[in-house]
Structures are given as structure tokens and as C-alpha cells.
């Protein structure tokens, strides 16, 4: 009886160890992580939603032509730990977004920080 109980206990513990969920992660494989770019523009939308927050920007080139850019941020919990809130960025704010551009050429960045027109900075990374 003790041998059977020991085998059942070992199997149960083994199954529990193996069946634990792996921590989630999001790949940055779609972004050029070797180069950081700066995109200066006017915030058109700040979406504070799970699983990621997003900032949409209207960016004007030297000729005045507008291009829409989007910046993907991390999770809301991670952002809150480094000072972000639902109301920290508002439509109309002038910001410079720093991040890693999408490899496929889209006007899309994986955000590392923003700098407001008055010089305030907000990191989008937990150090």
C-alpha cells in the first residue's frame, strides 16, 4: 500500500510541475530592435486598454503632409508602475514618440518613451 501511495504522490507532483502555465510574453520580432526612431506629432487617440495601450499620432512632414502613426505600449500594469495613467496623454498633446519601427515598413512603433512639448518624459519600459 505504501509503495502505491508513493507512486501516486510522485506522479501527482510531477503532473503539477509539468502542467504549470508558462509566463506569457510578446515577441518583438516584428520590430527593428537595433534602431530607435523618433516620431514627432499630435496625439489623435490614446487607448488605455488590455492587453496593450496604444497612442495614435498625426505626423506632418516638412511639406505639411500628414501621416498617421501608431505606437504600441506594454501592459497597463507595467505602464502604471512607471507612472502612466489613463489620462496622462490626451488628444491634442504634442509629443515625440521614441521606439522601434515595424520591420514591414508600416507607420507603427514599439514605444520606449515619449517626450512632451514641455520636456516631460515618460518611459514605456520597466527598468
C-alpha positions in Angstrom: 0.0 0.0 0.0 2.8 2.5 0.9 4.5 1.8 -2.5 1.4 2.6 -4.4 0.8 5.7 -2.4 4.4 6.8 -3.1 4.0 6.2 -6.8 0.7 8.1 -6.9 2.2 11.0 -4.9 5.3 11.2 -7.3 3.0 11.1 -10.4 0.7 13.8 -9.0 3.6 16.1 -8.1 5.2 15.5 -11.5 2.0 16.4 -13.3 1.5 19.5 -11.2 5.1 20.7 -12.0 4.8 20.0 -15.7 1.3 21.5 -16.1 2.1 24.9 -14.7 1.4 27.7 -17.2 4.3 29.3 -18.8 4.7 33.1 -18.3 3.3 35.0 -21.3 5.4 37.2 -23.5 5.0 39.2 -26.6 7.6 39.0 -29.3 9.3 42.0 -30.7 10.4 40.0 -33.7 8.3 42.3 -36.0 10.2 45.4 -34.9 13.7 46.6 -35.8 15.1 46.4 -32.2 18.5 47.6 -33.3 17.4 51.1 -34.2 15.3 53.6 -32.3 13.4 56.3 -34.2 11.7 59.5 -33.1 8.3 60.5 -34.4 7.0 63.9 -33.5 3.3 64.7 -33.9 -0.1 65.4 -32.4 -1.9 62.8 -30.4 -5.2 61.9 -32.0 -6.1 59.0 -29.7 -4.8 57.3 -26.5 -6.3 53.9 -26.0 -5.8 52.6 -22.4 -7.0 49.0 -22.9 -5.8 45.5 -22.3 -3.7 43.8 -23.3 -1.7 46.9 -24.6 -2.2 50.6 -24.6 -1.8 52.5 -28.0 -1.1 56.1 -29.0 -2.2 57.3 -32.4 -0.4 60.3 -33.8 -0.8 62.7 -36.7 2.7 63.4 -38.0 3.4 66.1 -40.5 6.4 66.1 -42.8 8.4 69.2 -43.9 5.8 69.8 -46.7 2.9 69.7 -44.3 1.6 66.3 -45.5 0.0 64.2 -42.7 0.7 60.6 -41.9 -1.0 58.5 -39.2 1.4 56.7 -36.9 0.5 54.2 -34.1 2.6 53.3 -31.1 2.2 50.1 -29.1 2.9 50.3 -25.4 3.1 47.5 -22.8 0.5 46.2 -20.4 -1.5 48.6 -18.2 0.0 47.2 -15.0 3.6 47.7 -16.3 2.8 51.2 -17.5 1.2 52.1 -14.2 4.4 51.0 -12.4 6.4 53.6 -14.4 4.0 56.5 -14.0 1.4 56.1 -16.7 -2.3 56.7 -16.1 -5.5 56.6 -18.2 -5.4 60.4 -18.5 -1.6 61.1 -18.9 -1.8 61.6 -22.7 -4.7 63.4 -24.3 -5.7 64.1 -27.9 -4.1 67.4 -29.0 -0.9 66.8 -27.0 2.3 67.4 -28.9 4.7 64.6 -28.2 7.8 62.9 -29.6 7.5 59.1 -29.5 10.6 57.1 -29.4 10.6 53.4 -30.3 11.4 50.6 -32.7 9.7 50.7 -36.1 7.9 47.8 -37.6 10.1 45.8 -39.9 7.4 45.7 -42.6 7.5 49.4 -43.1 4.2 50.3 -41.5 4.0 53.5 -39.6 3.9 51.6 -36.4 6.4 51.6 -33.4 7.0 49.6 -30.3 7.2 52.5 -27.9 10.2 53.0 -25.5 9.3 56.6 -24.2 7.5 59.8 -25.0 8.6 63.4 -24.5 6.0 66.1 -24.2 6.4 69.5 -25.8 7.3 70.9 -22.3 10.2 68.4 -21.9 8.5 66.0 -19.5 9.4 62.4 -20.3 7.5 59.1 -19.7 9.3 55.8 -20.1 7.3 52.9 -21.5 9.8 50.4 -20.1 10.2 48.9 -16.7 13.9 49.1 -15.8 
